[in-house]
Amino acid sequence: MISQYTEMRVQRLKGEHRRLFGDSESEQCVVIAPFRICPLGAHVDHQLGLVSGIAIENSIIMVFTPNPGGNINLFSANFPDSKSFPINAEHKRVFNWSDYARGAVMALSRKFALKTGIDAVLEGDIPIGGLSSSAAVGVAYLLALQSVNGIQSTNDENVELDRIIENDFIGLNNGILDQSVILLSERNRLLYLDCMQGTFETIEPGAEMPPYEVTVVFSGVTKKLMDTDYNNRVKECEAAAGRLMELSGAAWPAGETLKLGHVDYDVFENFKDSLEPVSRKRAEHFYSECRRVADGVEAWREGNIEKIGALMRESGESSIMNYECGCPPMITLAEIMNETPGIHGARFSGAGFRGCCIAFSDPARRAEISERISADYPARHPEFADSFSVNFCTPGDGAGVL
């Protein structure tokens, strides 16, 4: 069941689709792929750690019809130019917003013979940065192309297909957190994912959980203020894992990529003093963050949102000190949010070089929260006074075709 807000967006996009493509003999289809937050589990999915996530109602919505000629025709409410390419085009990046559609075609073509394209209009309803809009749009393209080509895929298969888009086509060495939350979430439940085992659980909040909503504050930072070094961080974590295994004297199969998730915590405790400073910091973040996820899941089961908030603050501090990511405006924003009454605990989402900070918050104090952030953040970073925004979001369901 979708909300009135989402239904209004769907009807508007259906009208836009008719304006652009005319009336079609085929019925318009709709795919909704939600954005996501990760309360705890920052920067550990690519090392096969433990993560948590919640889908929010804000989403990518795509209205589409089949294109029997095999063309992909795309219009976006978020970008000024349309994009078109044949479904049998060479699978390579063109470095514009159609790349995720091209990656979806590539990923599906490894297993299926695609013949039918799509005529599609799509829109994201919240600024890009930190909510995994890239994974959401990748999932949307996968589901739409599967729909028009009669392909049946499970959620687990689509998690892997979206990973192929991100890792093999785009070249980002991330894990499976984003697409898993987008595909597997259930409204008002916390997704708890073990990236090593590939197992997950959706958990109802405990009976003592007070009313809450998700506060998402966009910093206004849209350009990278420095090199994010995302892939370098992945390599640094892998180097730490390799060094720990070497120090412990354990064997590892040649040719297989070693991750921190493969190394027991006791090994880290025994040999951490022998690690180089960078390796120790990356490993410290990994093991402490996995512990915070486990503690946060128990707090969720208990309905203890204050404990979850405290763990989120610790997660943000470790992301800055041990994982060494973030930029001054994002760090400032997290500090302001953590000092604001009604916010249970905040941290920046993603690597913190642009985008947003997230928090659980008290709905009864929405006005106070908005007023406090709107006064303090622009005062400290006036260059973003006209571009930041405070958003209050509700949990939503996972992705699907209506």
Secondary structure by P-SEA (a helix, b strand, c coil): cccaaaaaaaaaaaaaaaaacccccccbbbbbbbbbbcccccccccccccbbbbbcccbbbbbbbbcccbbbbbbbccccbbbbbccccccccccccaaaaaaaaaaaaacccccbbbbbbbbbcccccccaaaaaaaaaaaaaaaaaacccccaaaaaaaaaaaaccccccccccaaaaaaccccccbbbbbcccccbbbbbcccccccbbbbbbbbccccccccccaaaaaaaaaaaaaaaaaaaaccccccccccccccccaaaaaaccccccaaaaaaaaaaaaaaaaaaaaaaaaaaccaaaaaaaaaaaaaaaacccccccaaaaaaaaaaaacccccbbbbcccccccbbbbbbbccaaaaaaaaaaacccccccccccccbbbbbbbbbccccc
